Amino acid sequence: MKKTYSTIVTIGIFVALLVLPSFSFAQTPVGQFGFKNDTAPTTTEEQPASSTAVTASTTAANIISQQEISAPSNDLTRPEQLPEKVAIITLFQDRPVTEYSIINTMAYWVQESVRDGVPANTIFLILLTPLLGFLVSFVRVVIGLPTLDMLVPIALAFAFVAVGINVGLLVLGAILIASYISKKSLSKFKIMFYPKRSLSMVLLAISVFAALTIGVGLHFDRILSVSIFPILVLMLLGDMIVSVQLHKSSFETFVITGTTIAIGLIGYFMATSNAIQGTVILYPEIILLVIPANLAIGRYFGLRILELFRFNKI
């Protein structure tokens, strides 16, 4: 009876949070913003329409200027601008490939694609993906640390590149706190698995929104140019953490999450390294080394590094 009562109270709180804002918005006259009808009276004698227009234009100008200041020139997830494109074309002079041959197939392909207009940043991140995949395989097979699937650490690294390391860690910290609270609160509800995960998204969304608001207060200007997709990747990580917490112990969840974040940070530093960028763009054949490397560790059946430390006293 007590559990039923607490469930009813909780549902009532959620319904109240959803219904109350609708009442407050409904009491606000829509016509005063001029969205419905331009002929409707939209001003008063004390506040003419011109002052409202000036205020709106000033606010829009401030937002545009802030976005221009905050727009990062080194965001690898976006196509490079003309000066960066010229710098990349100049970089090709270190290894000029003008004629196709079997030996320089990859280099010729990359350079011709860049000259035809394909963003070099996109090419670099695509070619970096197999290297990060090998890193995940090495950590799981040789070192013995688990991760959240294969693509999650790679997507996390690219999300850090897109939003910046400061904003990424801020949002990630909020997601980790929200996932922990979700596990503690949702474990009391005797409901099915997917409704639990759906409920956790409510807390994740509120936490991410709060983190972005805090970031603006901390003058993280990168937030002003952040798109939804890297944020969704970070929220996907939080959702998977909640899913793991519902099946595994707290220690196992900590190890899996910590390993995933560590690989994501390593991938971020690899993606933002000028040396790695130049090497991969000039010598894209390097990604083919991943094939024998994966075949080698795929045939490794010895003790993992963590197991060596665990059984070194035996």
N, C-alpha and C positions, 0 to 999 in steps of 0.2 A: 504494500500500500504506500509506503514511504517513497519507494522508487518511482511508482506511478505518479505520485504527487509532484516529485521533483522534475519528472519529465514534462508534465503539463505546464509547470511554472517556466521551465526553460523554453518550451515552444511558445508560450505566451510572450516571453520577452522578445524572441526573434520576430514574432508577428507585430509586436508594438514598434520595434525598430524599423520595420518595413512600412507600416501604415502611417506613423506620425509624420515622416517627411512629406508624404503625399498630401496630407492635410495642409501643411505649411506652404507647399508650393501652390496648392489649389487656391489659397487665399491671396496669392500674389497676382495682380491683374497683368495679363499677358500683353494687353494693348499698350502699356506704357513703354515698352521697348520698341514699338513700331514694327513688329513682325507680322501682325495680322492684317492691319488696314492702315494705310498711310493717311486716310482722311479722318480717322478717329482722333479725338482730342488727346494728345500725348503729353502736353506740357501744362504747367501752371504759370501764373504771373510771376511768381518768385523765381522759378527755374525755367528759363526759356529753352527751346530746343537747341539753339546754337551752343549753349554751354554744355549740354549733354553730348553734342557731337564733338566739341573740342576735347572734352574729357575722354571720350572713347578713342578719338584719333591719337591723343597723347599717350594713352595706355597702349594702344597698338604699336605706336612708334617705339615706345620703351621696350616692349616685348621683342620687336624685330631687331632693335639694336643689341639687346642682350643675347639673342640667338646668334647674331653675326659675330659677337665677341666670343661666345661659348662654342661656336661651331669648330670642332677640332679638325686641323689640317692633316693629322696623322692617323685618322680613323681608317684602319685597313678594311673595314667592312663596307666602306663606301668607295665608289670609283674615284680615282685620283684626279686632281685638278690639272690644268694645262702645265703649270710649272713642274709639278711632280711627274707628269707624263714625259716632259722634255728631259728631266733628270734620268728617268728610266731608259729612254732611248739613248742617252749619252752613256749610260752604264753598259749598254750592249756593245760599245766599242771595245770594252775589255775582252770580249769574246765575239768578234764579228762572225756571224754565220749567214752567208749570202746564198749559198748553194746547198741543196738538199743532198744528204747521203745517209746511209744506214747508221753510221757512227753518231752523227749529230741530229738524229731525227727529233728528239725531244727539244733540244735547243732551238732548232729551226722552227718547230711548231710553236713554241712559246714566243719567240721574237716576231714571227709573222703575225701571230694572233694579236700581240700588243700593237703592232703597226696598223693592223686592221681595225683597231678600236676596242678590243676586249680589255677590260680593266686589268692591269697588272696585279692590283691588290687581290682581286678575285682569283686570279690564276695562282698566286702565291699561297693563299689560304687553302685552295683545293689541293695543291701539291703538298702542303704541310700536313694534311689530314692523314695520309698513310704513315708518316713519321710519328705522329701522335698516337695513332692506332698501335704501332709497334711498341711505343712506350707503355701503353696500357697492357699489352700482352706480356711484356717483360716484367712489369710490376706484379702481375697476377701469377705468372708461371714460375719465374725465377726467384723473385723476392718472396712471393706468397701472401701478398696483401690483396684483399677483395676490393672491388669497385662497383659502382652502380652502372652495370652494363658496359658496353664499349663506347657508344657515342656520347654518353652523358658527360664524361670528363672533357671530351673534345669540344662539345657544344658549350660547356662551361668556360673553357679557355677563350673561345670566340666571343662569348658574351662579355667576358672581362675586357676583351679588345674593343668591343663596341661601346660599352658604357664607361670604360675607364676603371682602373684598379680601385680608386677610392670609392666611387659610387657602387661598384660591384661588390666590394667587401661590406659596405654599409647595408645594401639590400640583402646580401647573403646572410649577414648577421641577424637581420630582422626575420628572415625566413627560417633560420635555425631555431630562433627563440619561438617563433610561431609553431613550428613543427613539434617542438618539445611540449609546448602547452597543449597542442592538439592531441598528442598521444596521451597525456595525462587526463585530459577531459573526455576524450572520446572512448577511452577504455571503460568508462562507466556505463556507456550506452550499449544495450544488448540489441544492436541492429546489424544489418548485413554489411559486407565489406565496402562495396562501392558507395552506398549512402554515407558511410563514415568518411571516405575520401572526399566526397562531395562537400560534406560539412567542413572538412579541414580547409577547403579552398576559400571559404568565407574568411577564416582567420588569416590565411596566407595573403589574400587580397588586401585586407585591412592593414596588415603589417607592412606590405610592400608600399602601399600608399603613404603610410606614416613615415617609412624610411625615406621616400622621395621628398616628403615635406620637410623632414629634418635636414636632408641634404641641401635643400634650397636655403634653409636657415643657416647652415654652415658654409654657405657661399660655394657650393660645388657647382660651378657653372656648367659642367658637362651634362647635368640633369636637363638643362633647357633644350638640349638637342637629342635626347635619348628617345628612341622609337620603342614600340611595344614589344618587338620580337625578342630582343635580348632579355627584357624583363620576363617574358613568357618562358624563356629558357631557364631563368633562375627560379621561377615559380614551378616549373616542371621538376627541377631538382628538389624543391621543398615537398612537392607531392610524392615523389619517389621516396624521400626520407620518411615521410609519414607512413607510406606503404611498408617500408622495411621495419619501422618501429612496431607496427601492428603484428609482425610475424617473428621478429628476432628480439634478442635481449638488448638492453641499453648499451652494453659494451660492444657487441657486434655492430650495432648501428653506428656507434662512435667511430669504430675502425673503418667501416665501409665509407661513411661520410667524410672522415678525415682524409682517407686515401684519395677519394674522388676530388676533393677540393685541392689537395696537394698537386695532383696531376694537372688539374685545371690551371693552377698558378704557374706550374712549370711550362705548360703550353702557352700561357699568356706571355711569359718572358721569352720563349722561343719565337713567338709570332711578332713580338715587338723588337727583336734583336736585328740591328742593321746588318750584322755579319751573316746571320742566317737568311735574311731576306735576299741579300745580294748573291749568296751561294746558291740558293734554290732557284732563283730566277736565271742566273747565268748557267748553272749546271743542274738542270732539272732531272738529269739521269740519275742523280743521287737517290731518288725515291725508289729506283729499281733495286737498290741494295736491301730494301725491306723484304723482298721476296726470299732470298737465301737466309736472311736473319730470322724471319718467321718460321721457315722450314727447320732451322737449327733448333730454336727453342721449342718448336712443336714436337720434336723428338727427344726432348729433355725429360727424363723420368727420375732424375736424382732428387736429393733432398733440396728443399727450398732454403733460401738464406735464413728466414725466420726459424725454420725447423732446425737448422744447424745451431743457432743460438739456444734453441729450446732444449736440444738433446746433447749439448756439448759436455755435460757433466756425466753422461751415461757411458 
